[in-house]
């Protein structure tokens, strides 16, 4: 449902969402609360399902002993299962390890930063494709 934002910096129409904990309507464009919304409109937003989902569940979440919290498990470059936050090793069953290997995320590699003085800037030729010629129509 499109709702007009009444914030002076925004003033756009957007699909606003209802924050069910604070019962505020939040503008999708500027993320600020919209103040001129009636209770009946808030109930309509809730019934339509336009609410903010705060507890999005993720796959492959397990208890990390290093973080003392439930964290997402990813595959390291060495093929081991590690915590996504602290990179500590997490023991999992072989079937779960296979599922993480097939469907889960991989650990993000560390990218080395190079400065401009270390790199050479050689111009590479750019290949330009010629446009296709239209096919000649055959008249009978």
C-alpha positions in Angstrom: 0.0 0.0 0.0 1.5 3.3 -1.0 1.7 5.9 1.8 2.9 9.5 1.5 5.8 10.3 3.8 5.3 13.5 5.8 9.0 14.0 6.6 10.2 17.3 5.1 13.3 15.8 3.6 11.5 12.8 2.0 7.9 13.6 0.9 7.8 10.5 -1.3 5.1 7.8 -1.8 6.5 4.4 -0.7 5.4 1.0 0.6 5.7 1.9 4.2 5.9 -0.9 6.8 4.6 -1.2 10.3 7.0 -1.8 13.2 4.9 -4.1 15.4 7.0 -3.6 18.5 6.6 0.2 18.6 3.5 0.5 16.4 5.2 3.1 14.2 4.8 3.2 10.4 8.3 3.4 8.8 8.9 5.0 5.4 10.7 2.7 3.0 12.5 5.6 1.2 14.0 7.4 4.2 13.5 4.9 7.1 12.0 7.6 9.3 8.6 7.2 11.1 5.5 8.6 9.5 3.4 10.4 12.1 0.1 11.0 10.4 -1.2 7.4 10.2 -4.4 6.4 12.0 -4.9 3.3 14.1 -7.2 1.8 11.4 -4.5 2.2 8.8 -2.0 0.5 11.1 -4.4 -2.4 11.5 -4.8 -2.6 7.7 -1.0 -2.6 7.3 -0.7 -5.4 9.8 -3.4 -7.5 8.2 -1.8 -7.0 4.7 1.5 -8.3 6.1 3.4 -5.0 5.5 5.3 -5.4 8.8 9.0 -5.2 9.5 10.4 -8.7 10.0 13.2 -8.3 12.6 14.0 -11.9 13.3 14.9 -13.3 9.9 16.0 -16.9 10.3 19.2 -18.0 8.5 20.3 -21.4 7.5 23.2 -23.2 9.1 23.1 -21.4 12.4 24.9 -23.3 15.3 26.3 -22.6 18.7 29.8 -21.1 18.6 31.8 -21.7 21.7 34.2 -18.8 21.0 31.4 -16.2 20.6 29.0 -17.9 23.2 26.2 -17.2 20.7 24.4 -18.8 17.8 26.2 -17.9 14.7 26.1 -18.8 11.0 28.5 -21.5 9.9 30.5 -21.2 6.7 33.1 -23.3 4.8 36.7 -22.1 5.1 39.1 -22.3 2.2 40.6 -25.4 3.8 37.3 -27.2 3.7 36.5 -26.8 7.5 33.4 -25.4 9.0 34.0 -22.1 10.9 32.0 -19.4 12.6 31.2 -16.5 10.2 32.1 -13.9 12.8 35.1 -15.1 14.8 36.4 -17.7 12.3 36.6 -20.3 15.1 36.3 -24.0 14.2 32.8 -25.6 14.7 32.3 -29.3 14.7 29.3 -30.5 12.7 28.1 -33.9 11.4 29.4 -35.0 8.1 25.9 -34.8 6.5 25.6 -31.2 7.7 29.1 -30.4 6.4 28.1 -31.7 3.0 24.9 -29.6 3.0 26.9 -26.5 4.0 29.4 -27.3 1.2 26.7 -27.5 -1.4 24.2 -24.8 -0.3 25.9 -22.6 2.2 28.2 -19.6 1.9 31.9 -19.7 1.7 34.3 -17.7 3.9 35.1 -14.4 2.3 38.7 -14.2 1.3 41.0 -11.4 2.4 41.8 -9.2 -0.5 45.2 -7.7 -0.7 45.3 -3.9 -1.4 47.7 -2.6 -4.0 48.8 0.9 -4.4 48.9 2.7 -7.7 52.7 2.8 -7.7 52.8 -1.0 -7.6 50.7 -1.5 -10.7 51.4 -0.8 -14.3 48.7 0.8 -16.4 49.0 -0.7 -19.8 46.3 0.2 -22.2 44.5 -2.8 -23.5 42.9 -2.7 -26.9 39.1 -2.6 -26.8 37.3 -4.9 -29.2 34.2 -3.3 -30.7 31.6 -5.6 -32.3 30.1 -4.5 -35.6 26.3 -4.4 -35.6 24.5 -7.2 -37.4 23.2 -6.6 -40.9 19.5 -7.2 -41.1 18.5 -10.3 -43.1 17.2 -9.6 -46.5 13.5 -10.3 -46.8 12.6 -12.6 -49.6 9.5 -11.6 -51.5 7.5 -14.2 -53.4 
